[in-house]
Every structure is written in structure tokens, then in C-alpha cells.
């Protein structure tokens, strides 16, 4: 991503409002009141909006009704209308309140993206239009989730892509700060819908949040957090209807870290995955072709294993999002078409992760994780580990129970629990 434009604009506030915050006209007006108050205080404001409520799902349903397998080019044109409508409505609401406001589609906001339709990646933002409108005293409302290719085609950025739009704009305007508002008050130690004792975290290191988002935390899009880490953008996550602070996601300087504090800060789960395994009975090793395909199609894969088969050949297994299973399976079958082998898909699995810092340096935490799960009768299979995350796959029907067990095991329910001796490594 490259910057097109002049110097820093530190007085600019970039705010993103999710679809649940804009589901009704009453909610649109409430958000407009909030944005208007900020604009009248003298700040220059860029608002990024998602499609209202369940609009994206409804549009996908309409597409499916006429063609269950639509071309990506046309599907992106359809889906982009949801955010474009939200931007227009928000600008109208601001204008009604006497504010000068302009709605921009992804293309008009200067967002250039590339990659496959439905999974575009922002490569540049020409900020000339944005800066010109801001300098003229206008509040700018940008349709999130979309950009334009070098050929002028609309391309969408994938689910949660409005988060990425907002962070990218904050990075290019060099505001150093981005506010993400939805129907949740911030980032919790686990999904509060499945762990009622989950605790709201007032702040979190951005690298840890990157792992949480990729591992399944729904509060933020993983690519948005990665972008914020790359361009040093602080993020505030909060509820659109609340005046409470929420969670600040930023790069910690380490001054608040203590050796005796548990490195595990959250438990995350992802039930929307499947494990795909390719097996061949001859050589050569197909792994380069597998990962070339994943790179070409921008498909993230996790928990990958490559191992030789006892009788010759190779086994390659990895977890991917359910939406990518068909494409990955098809590619794997193409690879084995002229060779002896096959493809297996296991879709009744979920990924459960403990996230924190220094986890590879403290292997006792992975040991405790496995002991807690296996001791409670939960079959933990594939495992992958890094300094920031330890992940296992479990049967999908056991995912919620696994999250609760691990949340208790590492004492994450309250700040006092997290600091208690029982949360320290076992001898």
C-alpha cells in the first residue's frame, strides 16, 4: 500500500460503523448525531460504513436465487451496492442536521485493490479526493468493503472488509488512529456469547490482536489488524451506542509486562473451518504447488503439516475457512489427477486457541492446554504453536465446552484471577 498525497492529517478522525449499528433508519440517525457532534467540535471526520443489518446476506440470497454459482465480477457489483447505499443514507442524515457531507463509493474514494473477486487486497489509496473534501470542511462518508481494480472494475474485500477500509484510510491519511464501532463493547478474553464470565480487556497489544483475529475472534477483521500493525495505527473498538471507552489495540512498549503474569490473555475459537488433506503415493513432493495455489488465490491456511507417507508419497493437511473448502479440494484433486492419491475433507472440526505472548518459551502452557482438554474427554488433534498462539483442532460439537474449560484453566474470568498464583505455570 502506497501513500498518494501530502503530509500528516493528525486532526482527522476515521470512524467505522458496522452494519448492526446501521440496521434501522433510527440507528442511522443516531450514528449521524454522534458523527455530527464530533464534526462540530472542530475535528475533520471520515466515516466508513458497512451495509445495513443483514443486507449482504440478503443480496447473496438474491444472487443464489438466479444463479447458485455467479461469476465473481457480477457478484461484487451486486454486493458493493449494500455499502454504497449505507454511505448515501449516512450522508443524507448528516446533511439533514446541517452538516456538509459527501458520500463516496470505494472507487471514488481512491481505493485501488487487486486479487480475486470477493477477496480483494488494497494496494494503494489516492487520497487527493478525500483531502480535498476534508479541506473544504466536508465530512466524508466512504462505502467500506470495496475498491476498484486497475481496469476500473469493482472488487470487494471479503467479509469484514469495511474494517480494512477504515484502517487503510487512517494509515494513508497518517492520522495514527482509527475507531471501529459495532454492537460489541470491545475485545473480550473469550467470546462472551459462549463464556459469560469473559472479561472486557481495556487494551491489548496489536500483535496479539492480530493472532486473535486470525484465530477466529469476530470483533475485528484479521487483515485490518495486520494493516494497523504495519502502519502503526492505534485502533479503538467499542459499541456504537455506548460512551464507555472500549478496547484500545496498540503497540505496547513492554513497560507494563511482568514476568510473573500469565502470558495467556484470551481463548479464541473458530467453528467455520475444515481440515483438507491431500495424500499421494508417489513423488515429487506436491507442497510447492499447493502453496503456490493458496498464494495465487489469496486463501489463508493454518495448521499445515507436510509429511512423507510410510509407503512412499506425501500427506499434506491444512485448515481453511469453510468458504474456501470447495476451491482447495478442487485444486488438490487436480494435483492428484495424474498421480495415485486422494483428498479428504473433515468438516466437523473447530479450532480452539490460547493467545498471548511468549508461549513457545513456556511450553508448560501448551501442556496445560492439552491436559485440560484431554482430561475432560475432548479429543485434541492437530496442534500448531508460535510465541503468540497455540491452536488445536477439536470436534466441532466440543468447541464451546473447550473454550470454557481453557478460560477457567488460565484464570481469565477476572483481573484478579489472571494475576492469581493459580494462573502461574505449574511446576
C-alpha positions in Angstrom: 0.0 0.0 0.0 1.5 3.3 -1.0 0.5 6.8 0.0 -0.7 9.3 -2.5 -1.0 12.8 -1.1 0.6 15.4 1.2 1.7 15.3 4.8 0.1 14.1 8.0 -3.5 14.9 8.9 -3.5 14.3 12.6 -6.7 16.2 13.2 -8.6 13.7 11.1 -10.7 11.1 12.9 -11.5 7.9 11.0 -14.6 6.1 12.3 -16.1 2.9 11.0 -19.7 1.8 11.9 -20.7 -1.8 11.3 -23.9 -3.0 9.8 -25.6 -3.8 13.1 -25.1 -0.2 14.1 -27.0 1.0 11.0 -29.7 -1.6 10.7 -32.6 0.8 11.0 -33.2 4.4 10.0 -33.4 5.3 13.6 -29.9 3.9 14.1 -28.6 5.7 11.1 -29.8 9.0 12.6 -28.3 8.1 16.0 -24.9 7.5 14.4 -25.3 10.7 12.4 -25.9 12.6 15.6 -22.7 11.1 17.1 -20.6 11.9 14.0 -22.2 15.4 13.8 -21.2 16.2 17.3 -17.6 15.3 16.6 -17.5 17.3 13.4 -19.0 20.4 15.2 -16.2 20.1 17.8 -13.7 21.1 15.1 -12.4 17.7 14.0 -12.3 16.6 10.4 -14.2 13.3 10.1 -14.1 10.3 7.7 -16.8 7.8 8.3 -16.6 4.3 6.8 -19.8 2.3 6.8 -20.9 -1.3 6.3 -24.1 -2.5 4.6 -27.1 -2.1 6.8 -28.1 -5.1 9.0 -28.4 -8.3 7.0 -28.2 -6.6 3.6 -25.1 -8.5 2.4 -26.7 -11.9 3.3 -29.9 -10.8 1.5 -28.0 -9.8 -1.6 -26.2 -13.1 -1.6 -29.6 -14.9 -1.3 -30.9 -13.0 -4.3 -27.8 -13.9 -6.3 -28.2 -17.6 -5.3 -31.9 -17.5 -6.4 -30.9 -16.6 -10.0 -27.5 -18.4 -10.2 -26.1 -20.6 -7.4 -22.6 -20.1 -8.9 -22.4 -16.5 -10.0 -19.3 -15.0 -11.6 -17.2 -13.0 -9.1 -17.3 -9.9 -11.3 -21.1 -9.6 -11.2 -21.4 -10.7 -7.6 -19.0 -8.0 -6.5 -21.0 -5.4 -8.4 -24.1 -6.6 -6.5 -22.6 -6.8 -3.0 -21.0 -3.4 -3.3 -24.4 -1.7 -3.5 -25.1 -2.5 0.2 -22.2 -0.3 1.4 -22.9 2.3 -1.2 -26.5 2.7 -0.1 -25.3 3.0 3.6 -22.9 5.7 2.7 -25.6 7.7 0.8 -28.1 7.4 3.7 -25.5 8.4 6.3 -24.5 11.5 4.2 -28.2 12.4 3.8 -28.7 12.1 7.6 -25.7 14.4 8.2 -27.0 16.9 5.6 -30.4 17.0 7.3 -28.6 18.1 10.5 -26.9 20.9 8.7 -23.5 19.4 8.1 -21.7 19.5 4.7 -21.3 15.8 3.9 -20.3 13.8 0.8 -20.8 10.1 0.2 -18.1 8.2 -1.8 -18.1 4.8 -3.3 -15.0 2.7 -3.0 -13.8 3.8 -6.4 -14.4 7.5 -5.8 -12.6 7.3 -2.5 -9.4 6.3 -4.4 -9.1 2.8 -3.1 -7.2 0.6 -5.6 -7.4 -3.1 -4.9 -6.2 -6.3 -6.6 -6.7 -10.1 -6.3 -9.6 -12.4 -6.8 -13.2 -11.0 -6.7 -14.6 -11.4 -3.2 -11.1 -11.3 -1.6 -9.5 -8.1 -2.9 -6.4 -6.6 -1.3 -5.9 -2.9 -1.0 -2.7 -1.9 -2.8 -3.0 1.9 -2.8 -5.3 4.8 -1.9 -5.2 8.0 -3.8 -6.2 10.5 -1.1 -6.4 13.6 -3.2 -10.2 13.4 -3.3 -10.5 12.7 0.4 -8.1 15.5 1.4 -9.8 18.0 -1.0 -13.2 17.3 0.6 -11.8 17.5 4.1 -10.0 20.7 3.4 -13.3 22.1 2.1 -14.9 21.4 5.5 -16.9 18.4 4.5 -17.5 15.2 6.4 -16.7 12.3 4.1 -18.7 9.1 4.2 -16.9 6.2 2.5 -18.6 2.9 1.4 -16.5 0.2 3.0 -15.7 -3.3 1.8 -14.8 -2.3 -1.7 -12.3 -0.8 -4.1 -11.6 -0.7 -7.8 -9.1 -2.6 -9.9 -6.6 -1.1 -12.3 -9.1 -1.9 -15.0 -11.9 0.0 -13.3 -13.9 -3.0 -12.1 -15.5 -3.1 -8.6 -13.8 -5.6 -6.3 -14.9 -6.4 -2.7 -12.5 -7.1 0.2 -14.2 -10.1 1.8 -16.3 -10.3 5.0 -15.3 -7.7 7.5 -13.6 -5.7 4.7 -15.0 -2.4 6.0 -12.6 -2.7 8.9 -9.8 -2.9 6.5 -11.1 0.1 4.5 -11.1 2.2 7.7 -7.7 1.2 8.9 -6.2 1.7 5.4 -7.7 5.2 5.1 -6.3 6.1 8.6 -2.9 4.8 7.5 -2.9 6.8 4.3 -4.1 10.0 6.0 -1.5 9.4 8.7 -4.0 10.1 11.4 -2.4 7.3 13.5 -5.8 6.4 15.0 -9.0 4.6 13.9 -12.2 3.9 15.7 -14.2 0.7 15.0 -17.8 0.7 16.3 -20.3 -2.2 16.2 -22.7 -4.0 18.5 -20.0 -5.2 20.9 -18.3 -3.1 23.6 -14.7 -4.2 22.9 -12.4 -7.2 22.9 -13.0 -9.9 25.5 -10.9 -12.7 26.9 -13.3 -15.1 25.1 -16.5 -14.8 23.1 -18.9 -13.6 25.8 -21.8 -15.3 24.0 -20.3 -18.7 24.9 -18.3 -17.8 28.0 -20.5 -15.5 30.2 -17.5 -14.9 32.6 -15.4 -13.4 29.7 -13.8 -10.2 30.7 -13.6 -7.0 28.6 -9.9 -6.0 28.0 -9.2 -2.3 28.2 -6.2 -2.6 26.0 -4.3 -5.2 24.0 -1.0 -5.5 22.1 -1.6 -5.2 18.4 0.5 -8.2 17.5 -1.5 -10.4 20.0 -4.8 -9.0 18.5 -3.5 -10.0 15.0 -3.3 -13.6 16.2 -6.7 -13.4 17.9 -8.4 -12.1 14.8 -6.8 -14.7 12.6 -7.7 -17.5 15.1 -11.4 -16.6 15.0 -12.1 -13.5 17.2 -15.0 -11.9 15.3 -14.6 -8.4 16.8 -12.2 -7.3 14.0 -11.2 -8.4 10.6 -7.7 -10.0 10.7 -6.3 -8.1 7.6 -7.4 -4.8 9.2 -5.3 -5.5 12.3 -2.4 -6.7 10.3 -2.5 -3.4 8.3 -2.7 -1.4 11.6 0.4 -3.2 12.8 2.3 -2.5 9.6 1.4 1.2 9.6 1.4 1.9 13.3 -2.3 2.8 13.6 -3.9 2.6 17.0 -7.4 1.1 17.0 -10.3 1.8 19.4 -13.0 -0.9 19.4 -16.3 0.0 21.0 -20.1 -0.2 20.9 -21.7 2.5 18.8 -24.4 3.2 21.4 -22.1 3.4 24.4 -20.0 6.2 25.8 -17.7 3.7 27.5 -14.1 3.5 26.4 -14.0 0.1 24.8 -10.7 -1.6 24.0 -7.6 0.1 22.7 -5.5 -2.0 20.3 -1.9 -0.6 20.1 1.7 -1.5 20.2 2.8 -1.8 23.8 6.3 -0.7 24.8 6.7 -3.6 27.3 6.8 -1.4 30.3 3.6 -2.9 31.7 4.8 -6.5 31.3 5.7 -8.6 34.3 7.5 -11.9 34.3 5.1 -13.4 36.9 2.0 -12.5 34.9 0.4 -15.3 32.9 1.2 -14.9 29.2 -2.2 -16.3 28.2 -4.6 -13.4 27.8 -7.5 -14.9 25.8 -9.1 -18.0 24.4 -10.4 -17.9 20.8 -12.4 -20.3 18.7 -13.3 -20.7 15.1 -16.1 -23.0 14.1 -16.1 -22.0 10.4 -13.1 -24.2 9.4 -12.5 -27.5 7.8 -9.3 -29.7 7.5 -8.4 -30.7 4.0 -5.8 -33.4 3.5 -4.1 -34.4 0.2 -2.4 -37.8 0.0 -0.2 -39.0 -2.8 1.5 -42.4 -3.2 4.4 -41.2 -5.4 6.9 -38.4 -5.8 7.7 -35.5 -6.2 6.6 -33.5 -3.1 3.4 -31.6 -4.1 3.7 -29.0 -1.3 5.2 -26.2 -3.6 2.3 -26.5 -5.9 -0.2 -26.5 -3.0 1.2 -23.3 -1.5 1.5 -21.6 -4.9 -2.2 -22.2 -5.4 -3.0 -20.8 -2.0 -0.9 -17.7 -2.7 -2.4 -17.1 -6.1 -6.0 -17.4 -4.8 -5.2 -15.4 -1.6 -6.5 -18.3 0.6 -5.1 -18.2 4.1 -4.3 -21.6 5.5 -3.4 -22.6 9.1 -2.1 -25.7 11.0 -0.3 -27.0 7.9 1.5 -30.3 8.0 3.7 -31.9 5.3 4.9 -35.5 5.9 6.2 -38.4 3.9 3.9 -41.4 3.7 5.3 -44.8 5.0 4.9 -46.5 1.6 6.1 -43.5 -0.4 4.4 -40.3 -1.4 3.3 -37.4 0.8 0.5 -36.2 3.1 -0.3 -32.5 3.2 -3.0 -31.3 5.6 -4.2 -27.8 6.5 -7.2 -25.9 7.9 -9.0 -23.4 5.8 -12.2 -21.4 6.1 -15.3 -23.3 5.0 -15.9 -20.9 2.2 -12.6 -22.0 0.6 -13.0 -25.7 1.0 -14.5 -26.3 -2.5 -11.7 -24.4 -4.2 -9.0 -26.0 -2.2 -10.4 -29.5 -2.7 -10.8 -29.0 -6.4 -7.1 -27.8 -6.6 -6.0 -30.8 -4.6 -7.9 -33.2 -6.9 -6.3 -31.6 -9.9 -2.9 -32.2 -8.4 -3.7 -35.9 -7.9 -5.4 -36.4 -11.2 -2.3 -37.8 -12.9 -1.0 -39.4 -9.8 -2.1 -42.0 -7.3 -3.7 -40.3 -4.4 -6.8 -38.7 -3.0 -8.3 -35.8 -1.0 -10.1 -36.0 2.4 -12.2 -33.3 3.9 -13.0 -33.2 7.6 -15.7 -30.6 8.2 -16.8 -31.5 11.7 -13.9 -29.7 13.4 -13.2 -26.4 15.1 -10.1 -24.6 16.0 -9.5 -23.5 19.6 -6.5 -21.3 20.5 -4.9 -19.8 23.5 -3.4 -16.4 22.7 -0.8 -14.4 24.5 2.9 -13.7 24.5 6.0 -15.9 25.0 4.1 -19.2 24.6 6.8 -21.1 22.8 9.2 -20.1 25.5 6.9 -21.5 28.1 5.9 -25.0 26.8 4.1 -25.7 30.1 1.1 -23.7 28.8 0.6 -25.9 25.8 0.9 -28.9 28.2 -1.8 -27.4 30.4 -4.0 -26.7 27.5 -3.8 -30.3 26.2 -4.1 -31.8 29.7 -7.2 -29.7 30.4 -8.9 -30.8 27.2 -7.9 -34.5 27.2 -8.6 -34.7 30.9 -12.2 -33.5 30.2 -12.7 -36.1 27.4 -12.1 -33.7 24.5 -10.1 -35.2 21.7 -7.5 -32.6 20.7 -5.9 -33.4 17.3 -3.7 -31.2 15.2 -1.6 -28.7 17.1 0.4 -25.7 16.0 2.3 -23.3 18.2 4.0 -19.9 18.0 5.2 -17.3 20.5 1.7 -15.7 20.3 -0.7 -18.6 19.8 -1.2 -22.3 20.5 -4.0 -23.9 18.4 -5.6 -27.3 18.4 -8.5 -28.8 16.4 -11.3 -30.4 18.4 -14.6 -31.9 17.3 -16.9 -29.0 16.4 -19.6 -30.1 18.9 -17.0 -29.7 21.7 -15.7 -26.3 20.7 -17.8 -24.2 23.2 -17.0 -26.5 26.1 -13.3 -26.4 25.2 -13.3 -22.6 25.3 -15.0 -22.6 28.7 -12.5 -25.1 30.1 -9.5 -23.2 28.9 -10.9 -19.9 30.1 -11.1 -21.4 33.6 -7.8 -23.2 33.3 -5.9 -20.0 32.7 -7.9 -17.9 35.2 -9.1 -15.3 32.6 -12.5 -14.5 34.2 -11.3 -11.5 36.3 -8.2 -9.4 36.5 -7.7 -10.9 40.0 -7.9 -14.4 38.6 -5.4 -13.6 35.8 -2.9 -12.4 38.4 -3.5 -15.1 41.0 -0.9 -17.7 41.8 -3.2 -20.4 40.4 -2.7 -18.8 37.0 1.0 -19.2 37.1 2.9 -22.0 35.4 2.5 -25.3 37.2 5.8 -26.8 38.5 
